Amino acid sequence: MSTPPSFSTLSERQRPFSVYHAAYLHRMYTAPADILTFCSPRVAPERRAELTNWLRDLNSPDSCQRLQILFSFSIPTEEALAAIKLWADLDGSCLVSLGAGLGYWEYLLTCLDVSVRSFDNGSGGYPADLAYCQIEHGTPQVLRGFDKSSMLFLAWPDTDGVCLCFIFFFFSFFFYLISLNEPPPQRTPLSHWNACNSFKEMC
């Protein structure tokens, strides 16, 4: 397994390819053989705790949770970015991103010449000086300012069910929707991770 590119500074992370994906693949290459059982009720609680710590240890420079905090909760791959660009290029759509966080997906899409407007409501505590692109403050209500030529992009937005219902209802009439979320029963909001206080110490 080749050594992943360094990502200790914002400038090193802000490259026109998914540094995140490369770092994630390298991390998982060294994973314990039973890592996928970290939440299995059939595994002893002590072992589950060990595996969970391997995934979420903020003292590890490339733990999965540290990568989530530095980049995003969903991992941009070359294939996913190319598919989004294809849809955007078909009709010249502007991509409207809600719950953009630090804007890592959005930054990579702009590197592919996709037109993106990025919004976040600020509830995740993302420091502006760690953002990968311009993030405008906004709630789902900003969608009223866009028309049917736009596409909605949701990459694990930190929002509650009420906001998600509003988003899906509003866009069911006017927009294409690209959603990168786990199924609702497994979906965990960003606030659950209580990660926002760790940004400054890590960067």
C-alpha positions in Angstrom: 0.0 0.0 0.0 1.5 3.3 -1.1 2.0 6.1 1.4 -1.0 8.6 1.3 -0.3 12.3 0.7 0.3 14.4 3.8 -2.7 16.2 5.1 -1.5 18.0 8.3 -2.2 21.5 7.0 -5.1 23.0 5.1 -2.9 23.7 2.0 -1.9 20.0 1.9 -5.5 18.9 2.2 -6.7 21.5 -0.4 -5.5 19.7 -3.5 -7.5 19.0 -6.7 -8.1 15.4 -5.8 -9.5 13.5 -2.9 -6.7 13.4 -0.3 -9.4 12.1 2.1 -10.1 9.0 0.0 -6.4 8.2 -0.2 -5.9 8.6 3.5 -9.0 6.5 4.3 -7.9 3.7 2.1 -4.5 3.7 3.7 -6.0 3.7 7.2 -8.4 0.8 6.4 -5.6 -1.2 4.8 -4.1 -1.5 8.3 -7.5 -2.2 10.0 -7.9 -5.2 12.4 -9.4 -8.1 10.5 -12.6 -7.9 12.5 -13.1 -4.2 12.3 -16.5 -4.6 10.6 -17.8 -6.2 13.8 -17.2 -3.1 15.9 -20.9 -2.6 16.6 -22.0 -6.3 16.5 -23.9 -7.5 19.6 -22.3 -10.9 19.0 -18.8 -9.5 19.8 -17.7 -9.1 23.4 -18.1 -5.6 24.8 -14.4 -5.3 25.5 -13.5 -6.1 21.9 -16.2 -3.7 20.5 -14.7 -1.0 22.7 -11.2 -1.7 21.3 -12.5 -1.6 17.7 -14.5 1.6 18.3 -11.4 3.2 19.7 -9.4 2.2 16.7 -12.0 4.0 14.5 -12.5 7.1 16.7 -9.2 7.7 18.5 -8.5 11.5 18.0 -4.9 10.9 19.2 -4.3 8.9 16.1 -3.4 11.1 13.1 -5.5 9.2 10.6 -8.3 7.6 12.6 -11.6 7.5 10.8 -13.2 10.1 13.1 -10.2 12.5 12.8 -10.5 12.3 9.0 -14.3 13.0 9.3 -13.5 16.1 11.3 -10.8 17.3 9.0 -12.7 16.6 5.7 -16.3 15.5 5.8 -18.5 12.6 7.0 -18.9 11.1 3.6 -15.8 10.3 1.5 -15.6 11.7 -2.0 -14.3 9.2 -4.5 -13.3 9.9 -8.1 -16.3 7.9 -9.4 -18.8 9.8 -7.2 -17.4 13.2 -8.2 -17.4 12.3 -11.9 -21.0 11.2 -11.7 -22.1 14.4 -10.1 -20.2 16.4 -12.7 -21.8 14.4 -15.4 -25.3 15.3 -14.2 -24.4 18.9 -13.7 -22.9 19.2 -17.1 -26.0 17.7 -18.8 -28.1 20.8 -18.2 -25.6 23.3 -16.9 -27.1 23.1 -13.4 -25.9 25.0 -10.4 -25.3 22.6 -7.5 -26.9 23.9 -4.2 -25.3 22.3 -1.2 -27.0 22.3 2.2 -25.1 21.2 5.3 -21.8 21.8 3.6 -19.7 21.8 6.7 -16.2 22.6 5.7 -17.1 22.4 2.0 -14.7 19.6 1.1 -17.0 17.9 -1.5 -17.9 21.3 -2.8 -14.3 22.3 -3.2 -13.4 19.2 -5.2 -16.5 19.8 -7.4 -15.4 23.3 -8.2 -12.0 21.9 -9.2 -14.0 20.0 -11.8 -15.6 23.2 -13.0 -19.0 22.4 -11.4 -20.9 25.6 -10.3 -21.6 25.2 -6.6 -23.3 27.4 -3.9 -22.5 26.1 -0.4 -24.7 26.7 2.7 -24.4 25.6 6.3 -26.4 26.7 9.3 -23.3 26.8 11.5 -24.6 24.3 14.1 -21.6 22.0 13.6 -19.2 24.6 14.9 -17.0 24.6 11.8 -14.2 27.3 12.0 -14.3 29.5 8.9 -10.5 29.5 8.6 -10.5 25.7 8.0 -13.1 25.8 5.2 -12.1 24.6 1.8 -14.3 27.0 0.0 -16.7 29.9 0.6 -19.6 28.7 2.9 -22.6 30.9 3.1 -24.8 30.8 6.2 -28.2 29.4 5.5 -31.0 27.1 6.5 -33.3 25.1 4.2 -35.3 28.3 3.6 -32.5 29.5 1.2 -33.8 27.0 -1.2 -36.7 29.3 -2.0 -34.2 31.5 -3.8 -33.4 28.9 -6.4 -35.4 27.5 -9.3 -35.8 24.2 -11.1 -32.5 24.6 -13.0 -30.6 23.8 -9.8 -29.6 20.6 -8.2 -29.7 19.9 -4.4 -26.7 18.3 -2.9 -26.9 16.7 0.6 -23.7 15.2 1.9 -24.7 14.1 5.4 -26.2 17.5 6.4 -26.3 18.2 10.1 -30.0 18.8 10.4 -33.0 17.3 12.1 -35.9 15.4 10.6 -38.1 18.4 10.3 -35.6 20.2 8.1 -35.0 17.1 6.0 -38.8 16.7 5.5 -38.9 20.4 4.4 -36.0 19.8 2.0 -37.4 16.7 0.4 -40.9 18.2 0.1 -39.7 21.5 -1.4 -37.4 19.8 -3.9 -39.8 17.1 -4.9 -41.4 19.7 -7.1 -38.5 21.5 -8.6 -35.0 19.9 -8.3 -32.7 17.0 -8.9 -31.5 15.6 -5.6 -28.1 14.1 -4.9 -28.1 12.7 -1.3 -25.1 11.0 0.4 -26.7 9.8 3.6 -27.0 6.5 5.5 -30.5 5.0 5.8 -32.4 6.9 8.5 -32.2 4.1 11.2 -28.4 4.2 11.1 -27.9 7.9 10.4 -26.1 9.7 13.2 -26.2 13.5 13.3 -22.9 15.4 13.6 -23.9 16.6 17.1 -23.8 13.0 18.4 -20.1 12.9 17.8 -19.5 16.0 19.9 -16.6 16.7 17.6 -16.8 20.5 17.1 -14.6 21.3 20.1 -11.7 19.3 18.6 -11.1 21.4 15.5 -8.6 23.9 16.8 -6.6 21.4 18.8 -6.2 19.1 15.7 -5.3 21.6 13.0 
